[in-house]
């Protein structure tokens, strides 16, 4: 009996069930096509939204993830297949014998295809949930891999690059050094070596870390190590330098790797980093002075340009004007005054590009002759200051000085920082909106690059680089002419300035410096307009006294970064002229006091730990930019706060997910429908976990103004540029 039962079960399994499944394709024919049309609509919406984010990120110079590209390709193929199948169903002859009986063959074929394709689309649609981002910032190596427009292939440089490349091919050479004065071109040469090594595929991995010297001494090795790990695309899973060194070594020990460390000032323990110089792990170091205890097997002094090369570069940067009668002789004398330092030649030559008369060139030469009594370094400072004094208009000079005092460790100025500060200081003229200010800043920065060579370059994200020597000159000018107190990234401030200095001071910039305890008595700074105070580490015990800001009533920009602030100091409310307030990377408690700063245009809590925004934020009706990027612990924005910020043009809150859909501790949260009250909005980054929480007509007002908005009901993240 059991045998018979087993036989019958198998018969059912192999005959009845397949037959039932095949009949189901006919019976559920209409339902299958309804499901297909629904899934087709969903995947179509998802592709549109994904393409929008991809296009937006590509415009910013980001690289699209390979898995995202693959998902889009496969999704488009499924959309084409499903669209064709729906068209076939609409035109299929589903009746026979003059339309009397159903065409069961057509029903079966189309029903079967629609069911299988629906399941395929549904599975593919679900895969998009893993994409928390669609792109990534290209690493520095990709940027360096293209030839620099300002790099000139001088023989004095070519010969060194050629010897370095030969050394890289020699298995007995693993440590190479290049040393020379600041501004002589070490970084450019290192980038050219990187470019050629990458182009020639000499190594499995090539890594370059710029401006190593600016990392604080106690953190130098760890910072370098983290940079290398980041550039190799490794996850940094540990805070322990020894464990990270072991992971790094395990990653590279079986590969052929080349590491370039640019501008070191002292010996570095490479093995502590996880690097062991050998035939398959080669190191190139650049420095100002020869470092004797790094066991170099090849060393190259990089000298200043010779007279002919110096003139060739000067002539290239000034153009044909130097070949005019009378001007040529004066120009050659000025070129000599640049001392063969490429950074100086470029800055001086471009400043003189518009000098069309002999008289202008003679005046410039007389200025430069006064520098002769100084050494090369001091002469370089004076010559760069001379270039600064030739800047046109009333925007370029303050922008250049601002870039100098806020430059980060690699002499990089982030556009977002520059925008927040420049708007607060009203530095850019004749602009009314955040978007106009951003465009104007980029335009001015490009002018400083192209017309004056006082900045190096600007990438697709708008981040700007300047040479260290130029940065130092900018800081010195700001200190001398504007009574600014500025310390370079990572420097130490041993004591606070005296009262007389503070009374005249217009700007204070302390970027990740080692600073003493803030004084309990308020400073008297009646001229202070700009104050950046960035703690080295959020765990450093630096506190802001209650009365600290009482003497800074004219302050326009305040940036307090990496601080623990349980409650804002009461003296903050005295800053009635404040335009920009940045509390980035902080651990924040009660910040209700911010609501009293009703003249604020910009409020940034970038990457801060804050659990809720106070209702008082809704009083900031002049606020144009609110940046809550990376506030991952933010769970409550009281209902009605966002809708009251009617002047908002730029809203960044992609990490906030608790949109209205319930109560938080008895209080209602922000609703996505509040966005429709922000009629001035031009840029938006939000995350909607449930697309049903976003009303379909939320941006209808923008559409009436001609702004095109691409979005879908099925999206998980929305990044819009409403232009």
ZIUR-V162542 format. One record per backbone hydrogen bond with DSSP energy under -1.0 kcal/mol. CO is the residue of the C=O (numbers start at 1). NH is the residue of the N-H. E is the energy in kcal/mol with one decimal. If there is no record, write none. Layout:
CO,NH,E ; CO,NH,E
//
This chain:
1,5,-2.6 ; 2,6,-2.2 ; 3,7,-2.1 ; 4,8,-2.5 ; 5,9,-2.4 ; 6,10,-2.1 ; 7,11,-2.2 ; 8,12,-2.4 ; 9,13,-2.7 ; 10,14,-2.5 ; 11,15,-1.4 ; 12,17,-2.5 ; 15,19,-2.1 ; 16,20,-2.8 ; 17,21,-2.4 ; 18,22,-2.6 ; 19,23,-2.6 ; 20,24,-1.9 ; 21,25,-1.1 ; 23,27,-2.8 ; 24,28,-2.9 ; 26,29,-1.2 ; 28,32,-2.9 ; 29,33,-1.8 ; 30,34,-2.1 ; 31,35,-2.6 ; 32,36,-2.1 ; 33,37,-2.6 ; 34,38,-2.1 ; 35,39,-2.6 ; 36,40,-2.8 ; 37,41,-2.0 ; 38,42,-2.1 ; 39,43,-2.8 ; 40,44,-2.0 ; 41,45,-2.3 ; 42,46,-2.6 ; 43,47,-2.4 ; 44,48,-2.2 ; 45,49,-2.4 ; 46,50,-2.5 ; 47,51,-2.9 ; 48,52,-1.9 ; 49,53,-2.1 ; 50,54,-2.5 ; 51,55,-3.0 ; 52,56,-2.5 ; 53,57,-2.3 ; 54,58,-2.6 ; 55,59,-1.9 ; 57,62,-2.4 ; 58,61,-1.6 ; 63,136,-2.2 ; 65,69,-2.1 ; 66,70,-2.4 ; 67,71,-2.1 ; 68,72,-2.5 ; 69,73,-2.3 ; 70,74,-2.6 ; 71,75,-2.5 ; 72,76,-2.5 ; 73,77,-1.9 ; 74,78,-2.1 ; 75,79,-2.4 ; 76,80,-2.2 ; 77,81,-2.2 ; 78,82,-2.9 ; 79,83,-2.7 ; 80,84,-2.2 ; 81,85,-2.0 ; 82,86,-2.5 ; 83,87,-2.2 ; 84,88,-2.6 ; 85,89,-2.3 ; 86,90,-2.0 ; 87,91,-1.5 ; 92,94,-1.3 ; 94,103,-3.0 ; 96,100,-1.2 ; 96,101,-1.5 ; 97,100,-1.2 ; 101,96,-2.6 ; 102,104,-1.3 ; 103,107,-2.2 ; 104,108,-2.5 ; 105,109,-2.5 ; 106,110,-2.7 ; 107,111,-2.5 ; 108,112,-2.4 ; 109,113,-2.3 ; 110,114,-2.6 ; 111,115,-2.0 ; 112,116,-2.1 ; 113,117,-2.5 ; 114,118,-2.3 ; 115,119,-1.9 ; 116,120,-2.0 ; 117,121,-2.7 ; 118,122,-2.5 ; 119,123,-2.1 ; 120,124,-2.0 ; 121,125,-2.8 ; 122,126,-1.8 ; 125,128,-1.2 ; 126,129,-1.4 ; 127,130,-1.5 ; 128,131,-1.8 ; 130,132,-1.4 ; 134,65,-2.3 ; 136,63,-2.9 ; 139,142,-1.2 ; 139,143,-1.1 ; 140,144,-2.8 ; 141,145,-1.3 ; 143,146,-1.1 ; 148,151,-1.0 ; 152,154,-2.3 ; 154,158,-3.5 ; 155,159,-2.5 ; 157,161,-2.7 ; 158,162,-2.8 ; 159,163,-1.9 ; 160,164,-2.6 ; 161,165,-2.6 ; 162,166,-2.0 ; 163,167,-2.3 ; 164,168,-2.1 ; 170,173,-1.8 ; 174,283,-2.9 ; 175,297,-2.2 ; 175,298,-1.3 ; 176,285,-2.6 ; 177,300,-2.3 ; 178,287,-2.1 ; 179,302,-3.4 ; 181,184,-1.7 ; 183,343,-1.6 ; 185,189,-2.1 ; 186,190,-2.7 ; 187,191,-2.5 ; 188,192,-2.0 ; 189,193,-2.5 ; 190,194,-2.4 ; 191,195,-2.5 ; 192,196,-2.5 ; 193,197,-2.7 ; 194,198,-2.4 ; 195,199,-2.7 ; 196,200,-2.5 ; 197,202,-1.9 ; 198,201,-1.1 ; 205,258,-2.0 ; 207,260,-3.0 ; 209,262,-2.9 ; 211,214,-1.1 ; 212,215,-2.0 ; 216,219,-1.4 ; 216,220,-1.3 ; 219,223,-3.0 ; 220,224,-2.6 ; 221,225,-2.4 ; 222,226,-2.6 ; 223,227,-2.2 ; 224,228,-2.3 ; 225,229,-2.4 ; 226,230,-2.7 ; 227,231,-2.6 ; 228,232,-1.6 ; 229,234,-2.3 ; 230,233,-1.4 ; 235,237,-1.3 ; 240,244,-2.4 ; 241,245,-2.0 ; 242,246,-2.0 ; 243,247,-2.1 ; 244,248,-2.6 ; 245,249,-2.5 ; 246,250,-2.4 ; 247,251,-1.6 ; 248,252,-1.6 ; 249,253,-2.3 ; 252,255,-2.2 ; 256,204,-2.4 ; 256,205,-1.6 ; 257,282,-2.3 ; 258,207,-2.5 ; 259,284,-2.5 ; 260,209,-2.7 ; 261,286,-2.0 ; 262,212,-2.8 ; 263,213,-1.8 ; 268,270,-1.3 ; 270,275,-2.4 ; 278,281,-1.5 ; 280,257,-2.9 ; 281,278,-2.1 ; 282,259,-2.6 ; 283,176,-2.5 ; 284,261,-2.7 ; 285,178,-2.4 ; 286,264,-2.8 ; 287,180,-1.7 ; 298,177,-2.7 ; 300,179,-1.9 ; 306,310,-3.1 ; 307,311,-2.1 ; 308,312,-2.5 ; 309,313,-2.2 ; 310,314,-2.1 ; 311,315,-3.3 ; 312,316,-2.1 ; 313,317,-2.1 ; 314,318,-1.9 ; 315,319,-2.4 ; 319,322,-1.3 ; 320,323,-2.1 ; 321,324,-1.5 ; 324,328,-1.8 ; 327,331,-3.1 ; 328,332,-2.4 ; 329,333,-1.3 ; 330,334,-2.1 ; 331,335,-2.7 ; 332,336,-1.8 ; 333,337,-1.3 ; 335,338,-1.3 ; 336,339,-1.8 ; 338,341,-1.6 ; 340,305,-2.5 ; 341,345,-2.8 ; 342,346,-2.6 ; 343,347,-1.6 ; 344,348,-2.7 ; 345,349,-2.7 ; 346,350,-2.2 ; 347,351,-1.4 ; 348,352,-1.2 ; 352,355,-1.6 ; 357,361,-1.4 ; 358,362,-2.3 ; 359,363,-2.3 ; 360,364,-2.0 ; 361,365,-2.3 ; 362,366,-2.3 ; 363,367,-2.0 ; 364,368,-2.1 ; 365,369,-2.1 ; 368,371,-1.7 ; 369,372,-1.2 ; 371,374,-2.0 ; 375,379,-2.6 ; 376,380,-2.4 ; 377,381,-1.9 ; 378,382,-2.4 ; 379,383,-2.7 ; 380,384,-2.3 ; 381,385,-2.3 ; 382,386,-2.0 ; 383,387,-1.9 ; 384,388,-2.2 ; 385,389,-2.2 ; 388,391,-1.8 ; 395,399,-1.9 ; 396,400,-2.7 ; 397,401,-2.3 ; 398,402,-2.3 ; 399,403,-2.6 ; 400,404,-1.9 ; 401,405,-2.0 ; 402,406,-1.3 ; 408,411,-2.0 ; 411,466,-2.1 ; 412,408,-2.8 ; 413,464,-2.8 ; 414,418,-2.5 ; 415,419,-2.9 ; 416,420,-2.1 ; 417,421,-2.5 ; 418,422,-3.0 ; 419,423,-2.2 ; 420,424,-1.4 ; 421,425,-2.0 ; 422,427,-2.7 ; 433,437,-2.1 ; 434,438,-2.6 ; 435,439,-2.3 ; 436,440,-2.3 ; 437,441,-2.4 ; 438,442,-2.2 ; 439,443,-2.1 ; 440,444,-2.6 ; 441,445,-2.7 ; 442,446,-2.3 ; 443,447,-1.5 ; 444,448,-2.0 ; 445,449,-1.5 ; 446,450,-3.1 ; 447,451,-2.2 ; 448,454,-2.3 ; 457,465,-2.3 ; 459,462,-1.7 ; 463,459,-2.3 ; 464,413,-3.5 ; 465,456,-2.8 ; 467,471,-2.8 ; 468,472,-2.6 ; 469,473,-1.8 ; 470,474,-2.5 ; 471,475,-2.3 ; 472,476,-2.0 ; 473,477,-2.7 ; 474,478,-2.5 ; 475,479,-2.0 ; 476,480,-2.3 ; 477,481,-3.4 ; 478,482,-1.2 ; 478,484,-1.9 ; 485,509,-2.8 ; 488,491,-2.5 ; 491,514,-2.1 ; 498,502,-1.9 ; 499,503,-1.9 ; 501,505,-1.0 ; 506,529,-2.7 ; 506,530,-1.4 ; 507,485,-3.0 ; 508,532,-2.8 ; 509,487,-2.3 ; 510,534,-2.7 ; 511,490,-1.6 ; 514,493,-3.0 ; 525,528,-1.3 ; 529,556,-2.3 ; 529,557,-2.2 ; 530,508,-2.5 ; 531,559,-2.6 ; 532,510,-2.6 ; 533,561,-2.1 ; 537,540,-2.1 ; 540,542,-2.3 ; 545,548,-1.4 ; 546,571,-1.9 ; 547,550,-1.8 ; 549,552,-1.7 ; 551,525,-2.3 ; 552,555,-2.1 ; 556,579,-2.8 ; 556,580,-2.3 ; 557,531,-2.0 ; 558,582,-2.7 ; 559,533,-3.3 ; 561,535,-2.5 ; 563,587,-2.3 ; 565,589,-2.1 ; 566,590,-2.8 ; 569,572,-2.3 ; 570,573,-1.5 ; 571,574,-1.5 ; 572,575,-2.0 ; 574,576,-1.8 ; 575,578,-1.5 ; 579,601,-3.2 ; 579,602,-2.3 ; 580,558,-2.4 ; 581,604,-2.5 ; 582,560,-2.9 ; 584,562,-2.0 ; 586,609,-3.2 ; 587,565,-3.0 ; 590,568,-1.6 ; 591,594,-2.0 ; 592,595,-1.8 ; 593,596,-1.9 ; 594,597,-2.0 ; 596,598,-1.6 ; 597,600,-1.9 ; 601,624,-3.0 ; 601,625,-2.1 ; 602,581,-2.3 ; 603,627,-2.4 ; 604,583,-3.3 ; 605,608,-2.1 ; 606,585,-2.9 ; 608,610,-1.0 ; 609,588,-2.5 ; 611,635,-2.9 ; 611,636,-1.5 ; 614,617,-1.7 ; 615,618,-1.9 ; 616,619,-2.2 ; 617,620,-2.1 ; 619,621,-2.0 ; 620,623,-1.6 ; 624,649,-2.9 ; 624,650,-2.2 ; 625,603,-2.3 ; 626,652,-2.7 ; 627,605,-3.1 ; 628,631,-1.8 ; 629,607,-3.4 ; 630,632,-1.9 ; 631,634,-1.6 ; 636,613,-2.4 ; 638,641,-1.9 ; 642,645,-1.5 ; 644,646,-1.9 ; 645,648,-1.8 ; 649,682,-3.4 ; 649,683,-2.0 ; 650,626,-2.3 ; 651,685,-2.2 ; 652,628,-3.8 ; 653,656,-1.4 ; 657,659,-1.5 ; 664,667,-1.7 ; 667,664,-3.3 ; 668,639,-1.5 ; 670,660,-3.2 ; 671,674,-1.9 ; 672,675,-1.6 ; 673,676,-1.4 ; 674,677,-1.8 ; 675,678,-1.7 ; 677,679,-1.6 ; 678,681,-1.5 ; 682,722,-1.6 ; 683,651,-2.3 ; 684,720,-2.6 ; 685,653,-3.3 ; 686,718,-2.3 ; 690,693,-2.4 ; 691,694,-1.6 ; 695,698,-1.5 ; 697,700,-1.8 ; 699,703,-1.8 ; 700,704,-2.0 ; 702,707,-2.3 ; 703,706,-1.6 ; 718,686,-2.4 ; 720,684,-2.4 ; 721,723,-2.1
//
